[in-house]
């Protein structure tokens, strides 16, 4: 059974940085594309970035200007480094795992990031 557990969310002032992490278990990690999404209040969940097992990255829009996704295949973790945070980055951040072979997708429970003075 796939389990994704996010951590590292919290309150950060505008301009600050934060790193959120996701620990995966119950899967053969390198067989999954990992990703980060976010959902702000009243808005749809949106893609931030994905990363393949070979660490090829794909960012939505201009997300790579301030966000960096990374993964550690030995530790079964995927991180999202967020810099120069803005109030509009306030959202619940979700970890996602998508199996290469089947396309089956799993989600974590999310971690709240709040950007406020």
Secondary structure, 3 states (H helix, E strand, C coil): CCEEEEECCEEECCCCCEEEEEEEECCCHHHEEEEEEEECCCCCCEEEEEECCCCCEEECCCHHHCEEEEEECCCCEEEEEECCCCHHHCEEEEEEEEECCCCCEEECCCEEEEECC
